[in-house]
Amino acid sequence: MAAENEEKETACAGYKHGPPWVFKGSALYQLHLVKASTARAFVPRDLRLVEAFGYTLGGMFLARYHDSPAGEFDELVVIAGIVWNPPTSCAWAARVLVNSVEACRHGRKEVGLPSHVATFSSKNEAASLGDRPLARPNSFLNMLGIGSTAFEQGNGREIEVSESKGGSSTRHLCNISLPFTAGSHKDHQWAGPAIRMSLPSFSGRTVDHPDLLKYSCQVECRVRPVKPARIWSARTTEPQQEKSDGEVSSSGSSVAADLDARSHSISVLLSRPIFALEFSSLRMHVDAPRTVVPHRDDKKVGYSSST
């Protein structure tokens, strides 16, 4: 009991009392087949993308934390793919969206992540979504003997994610239709087994952290497979800022680069989902990142049909 109280006090005290930083809540961890050409837009050239036949394994991690160093907040991590740097392979984040200024600052300054402040608007919805342009799941769950119909609920929750542009202005990123409502595991007899796992990730190569970093998330939760979330986006774009002579300004170049990264992030989200897990009773310990040395190797990791 004393240990739990101490952990709770540490989590609520802010990032300065970590690491490890403790996050509690629930999450959806979804894996997608992402085109290698899309993922490479985010991966540094001297690092190797783990790929097979032109695809890598990416996806998203969508979480709602009720207790963390930054208090309550939502997070969407867009995972571009898997990167190989001997002796290990780790996930590479394409974009991180959080509705907490403090969490965004921490992600950028302390962890070397491409974090952005965003808004998360949610509403309950009926199971039928009509003829919207959805990222459709395949039959991967059926192949594992846990067909998607076993986890279909009558109602779900739709989340609209929009990036903040400053002040009250926002830019729509995507809509996510979850196959369950928050805390839905409480309405089922089977919430899934309690597990412990490690989710290692690479980060860095940003303005704040030019070096390659590696950090690990130690996860304790109850987990069960669910239908992959349905995702769609309007794919809106904005014109570049230009000088009077017609040349793109330095600030315009920065805006254009960010819009390009945002567009590729949407492509990752709209790629083919193959598997999804609901994490409930989540307790995640995030270690401080450490600098690692890139291993330069001319050998390609995995097999690809492309040259």
N, C-alpha and C positions, 0 to 999 in steps of 0.2 A: 504494500500500500504506500509506504514511504517513497519507494522508487517511482511509482506512478505519479505521485504528487510532484516529485522533483522534476520528472520528465515534462509534466504539464506546465509547470512554472517556467521551465526552460523554453518550451515551444512558444509560450505566449510572451516571453520577454523580448523577442526580437532577434534578428540575425546576428547581432553582435555577441550573443551568448553561445553561439555555435562555433564550429561544427562539433558533432553532426547536427544538422538542422532537421527537426522532426515535423512531419506533416501527417495529419489525420483526416480521413474522409472516405470518399468512394471514387471509382474511376472506371473508364472503359479503355481497354488496351486493344487496339485493332491493327491487324497486319494486312498490308496491301502488297500486290505485285506492282512495283513501280518501274517504269522504263529506265534503263540505265542512263540514257541520254538526258532524261529529266533530272535524275539524282546527281549527275556529274556537274550540274550547274551550281551545286552547293559544296561539293567536295573539293578541297584543295588539290591541285594537280599532282603534288608529290605524294599523295595518299592513294591507296588502291581501293576501288569499289569492289565489294564482293558481289559478283553477278553470275547469272546462268542464262544463256540464250537471250541475252539482251535485257534481262530484268534483274532487279535487286529486291530485297525485302525491306519495305518501309511501312508507313501507316501513320497512326496518330495515338496519342495518349491524352484523353480528355478527363480532367479531374475536377472535383469540387471538394475543397478543403474546408472543414469546419473549425480546424485548429491548426495553426502554423505560426512561424515567426512573424508573418505579416497579417495574422488574424485570418478571417474568412476570405477566401477568394477562389475564382475559377481559373483553370489553366487548360490551354490547348497546345500540345507539342506536336508539330508536324514533323514526322520522321522521314528524312529523304531516303535513307538506305543504310546498309551495313558497310562499314569501312574496316579494312584490314591493315593493321600496323603490327608486325610481329612483336611479341608472340601471341597477340590476341586480336579479336575483331569486336567492334563496338558500334552502337547506333550513332548516327549523325543527325542532329536536329536542323531542319531547314528553316524553321520559324517557330517562335514561342510567343503565344498570346496570353496575357494575364490581365485581369481587371483590378490590378493593384499597382500603384506607382512604386511602392516600396519593393514589391516582388520583382517588378521589371528592372529597377535599378540594381537589385542584388544579382539578378540573372546576368545582366550586362557586365557589371563591375567586378563581381566576385567569381562568377562561374564561366564567363566568356561565352554566353549564349546570345543568339540573335533575338532578344526579347523585345516585345512591343506591347504597349498598353492597348487594351481592347474592351469592348462591352459585350456582355453575354446576356441576351434577352431570351427567356424561356416561356413556353406555354404548353399546356397539355393538349393532346390532339387525339383524334380518332385513329383507329388502326389503318383505315383506308386513306391514302394520301392523294388519290387521283392520278392523273397522268403528268406528274412532275418529272423533269429530267434528273433521274436518280442514278447514283453509282450502285449498280445492282450486284448483290452477292452471288457467288456461284455455288456449286454443289459440294464444296469442300467439307462442310459439316456432315453431309450425308455419307461421304466416303469414310468418315471416322465413326459412323454409326451413331451420331448424335444429331440427327436431322433438325433443321431449323424450326420445324413446326413444334418441336418439343419445348421451345423457349419463347413462343410467340405470345405476347400479352394483348389484351383487348385494347389498351390505350398506352400510348407512349408519351414522350416529351420532345418537343422541337426546340432547338437552340439556334438562335441567330447570332453569329459572331461578326462584329464590326470593329475595325481598327480605329483608334482615336488619332485624329490628325492635329489635335491642339484645340483647346477650348471645348466647345460643344460639338465640333465637327467630327464626323465619323465616315469611314469608308467600308462598305459591306464586303465581307470576305466570303462567308459561306453560311449555309443552313445545315444543321445536323439533326436528323430525326432518330432519336434513340428508341431501341426496342423495349425499353422499360422505363419506369418512372423512378425518381430518386428514392432509394430505400426499398425498391420493389422486392428485394430478397426476403423482406419480412413477411410478405404475403405468400411465400412458398415454403413447403416443408423442407426442401433441399436448397441450402444456400451455397453448397459447394464445400470442398475440403479446406481446412486451414493450411496454408503453405507459407514457406519462407523462400525468397528468391532474390537474386542480385540482378540489377539492370545496369550494366556498365555502359558508359557513353563517352564519346570524344566531344570536345568543344574547343573554343579558342579560334585563332586565326581571324580575330576581329580587331577593330581599332583599339578597343580597350585591352585585349589580350592577343597580341600577334603570335604568341607561341602556341603549340599544340598542347591541349590539356586533356586529362582523363579524370572522370569522377564516377562514383558508383552510388546507386540507390539501393539500399537494403530494404526489401519490402516484406511485410507481414500482412496477410489478409486472408479472407475467404474468397475463393474464385470459382466461377462457373462459366461455361461457354454460353453465349447468347448469339442471336442473329446480328450480323454486322449492321452498324448504323447506316442509314441512307444519307447521302451528302449531295448537295447541289449548290451551284453558285452562278451568279449573273455574269461573272467575268468582266466587270466594268473596268475601264481604263481611263486614264486622264492624260491630257496633252502635256508635253514637256515644256518647261519654262525656257523661254528663248531670249537672247539679247536682241537689241534693236537691229543689229546687222545680220540676224538670222542664225548665228552660231549658238549652239547650246551652251549655256553658262555652266560654271562649275557646280553651282547649286542645282541646276537643271540636270546635270549628269548624275548627281547623287540621287535626285528624285527618280530619274529614269531607271537607274540601277535598282532602287528599292522596288519600283513598280514591276520590274522584270523578275526580281526575286519573289515578289508577292504572287505574280502570275504563275511561276513555276511551283510555288507552294500549293496553289489551288489545283494544279495538275496532279500533284502528289495525292491530295485529298480525294480527287475524282478518279484515281486509279482503281484497279480491281481489288476489292476486299476479299480475303480468303478465310479469315478467322477472327473472332472477337471474344474477349474475355471480360466479364464484369468483376471488378475488384470491390468487395464490400468489407467493412470493418478494417479499412486500410490504415496502416501505420508505416510510414516511409521515413527512413533515416538517410539523409543525403550527406555524403562526406565532402570535405573540401577538395577541390580539384588540385591535381599535381601536374607539373610540366613533364611531358614525355618527349623523347627524341624521335622524329619521324624516321622510319626505316625505308631507305630508297632501294627499291627492287624492281628490275625491269620486267619481272614475270607477272603476268596477269593472274589475278585471283579468280577462280571459278572458270566457267566455260561460257563463251559467248558466240553467237552466230555472226556478230559484227566484227569488223577488223579494228 
